[in-house]
Amino acid sequence: MKDGTVLHGLGFGAASERVGELVFNTSMTGYQEALTDPSYAGQILLMTYPLIGNYGTNKTDYESDSIHPSGFVVREPSPDTEHRDSIGTMDDFLKVHKVPGIYGIDTRFVVRHIRDKGVMPAILATSENEIDIEKLMERMNAFDYSAIDFVSRVSVKTKKIFNKGGKKRVALIDYGVKMGIVRELAARGCEVHVFPSSSTAKEINDLGPDGILLSNGPGDPAILTQAHKTIRELKGPIFGICLGHQLLAHAFGGDTYKLKFGHRGSNHAVFDSIKSRVAITTQNHGFAVGRIPQGFEVTHTNVNDKSVEGMRSMDKRIISVQYHPEASPGPHDSRYLFDEFMKMM
């Protein structure tokens, strides 16, 4: 780890050396969805629940077509896969995607360390041979998570269309979208046009969409200046999720800051000031909105640290939330937000 902490454990998955920002997720289930979530690009993912992999991996719980974290850290990987839909073990899954994992370390210590010191770069190395720690430290010290545009790495390169013939046409800008979002839109009868993150406002506006969705994604929203410009020029009702929420803040004059250790898990309580109720939400983000743009108001706040979890424009043509209303995995408390988006169109 960046502060010089070295932990020795047992390797599984691929034999490899991978650097990334070390983060933790508190979910008890949903490891396959987490591993295939593009928002984890450039990060080493640690699961706090001690036994991971007991129901194996399957053909349906994918949020994208590959693993995005640089590495995977667990207390104990289950060798058994007791589920009717299982097609393989976690070890097999990591090997297929050439991602290294480590187990047999005290994950409680690591989480406490991150909560105390904050997220930091780390390097995960698995090998049958002796590992040169000094060389690993040199490689890790050269890594700067906030300086890298991970969005361009995970976004689609050409436009894709889902659910052709839907009653509403939605332009979804892919900053690292989870397929759960696409599924929620399709389930409501939308024809979903997924645009690359590099698309111009003209390309998106020329579609004549009924609504525009700004997706989740990885990295620091402050460095995505072209996305800020594009968003300012978009027409039509807009719904921002996670990174999309942060980009909206930057686009209209607000800003973001980095959280000490982020919000990642399926049990985060959020207060909805519009409906005066609390929802339990799924979250995966390391940045949060700081200054609210002029012409916007806060609609949701985090119950634990009071950070901004949602906002909307005064004309109610733009709404956004920091968390994941599609869950995948997690509680379904916030799926109504997709219905709210439908009403805006």
C-alpha positions, 0 to 999 in steps of 0.5 A: 500500500502507498503508506508502506503497509505490506500484507502477505496472503495466498493468491487465486485467480490470475498470476499477475501484478496490478496496481489500483486504488484500494477500496472496500465494498460492504455488500454480503452478496453481489460480488459478480455484479460488483466485479463487472461494474465499470465504476471499479475501473482502476481500483482494487476491490476488497469485500468486507464480508468474510466468505465470498464465492459460495454461489459461484458465478452465472450467465445472468449477473453481469453488469458489463462483459468483463471484470473492471477492478484491477484486483480482488481481495477477500478473507476466504474464497469459497471452493463450493458453488452451491447454486442451481445457476452456477457455471463456475467458481470465483477462481475460474472467473478471475482467471478467465478475465486475467485478474489477480486475487488475494485471500487469507489476509485480515480484511478487517484490519485493511478496512480499518486502515483505509477508514483511518488513513483514507483510500490509497494506491496499492499493488496486488501481486500473485506469483509462484516465484519470489516477489520483488517488493521494492520494484512493486513499490516503485510501480505503485508510487507512479500511479495517480488515480485522479489523473487518469481518464478511465471513462474513455477506457470503459465506454462503448466505442460505437453507438448501440441500441437496445429494445428497438421500437420502444415507445420512448427514445432515451439517449444514454451517454455511457461513462461506464454504464451498468446494464441494470440501468439499461434493463430498467429503461427497457422494462418501461418501454424505452428504446435505449440509444447508448452513446460513447462518452466522446459523443458531441451534444449535436450527435445526441440532440440530433437523435431527438430523444425524449430524455437523456440519461447520464450514466455512472462511471469511474474516475474523477469527474473534475478532469472530464471537462469535455463531458461538462461542455457536452452536458451544458449543450444537451436538450430535453429532460436529463437524469444523472446517476452517480458519475452522471450526477457529479458531471451535472454539478460541474457542467452547471457551475458546481464542484465535487470533492473526494470522500475519505473512503467513499460509499460502496455497498448495498445498505446506505441510508438516504433521506429524500427531502421531497417525499420525506422518507428514507430509502436504503440504497446501493452505492459505489462512488469515491467523489461527492458533490460539494457546491450545488450549481445555481438554479439547483436544489438538494433533494437527497442527503446521506443519513450518515455523513450528510453528503449530497445524494441528489439534486434537481433543477428549479424547472424540474427538467434535470434530476440526479442521484448519487446512488444506484436506483437500479441496485444490481445488487441491492434493495429496490427502494429507489426504482421509482426514480425511473418512473419519475424520469418517464413522467418527465419525458 
